[in-house]
Amino acid sequence: MQYLVVIERGTSSFGAYVPDLLGCVAAGETREDVATLIQEAIEFHIEDLRAQGRQVPIPRSSSELVRAGA
């Protein structure tokens, strides 16, 4: 499965979250760090859902870049 990951740059670090997996987040010092950490977080999150006998959400989110002429 592939999930949309949103990566945001903060003042001193990067944060990431997965809209389709409530509570699945990560933070790291660099974009590369947070990309690795969110992948691990997704895997752990899915393992935990399965261990609890809960359904793994189907990926539904998508993204698109929109150019604004402002």
Order of alpha helices (4+ residues) and beta strands (2+ residues): beta-beta-beta-alpha
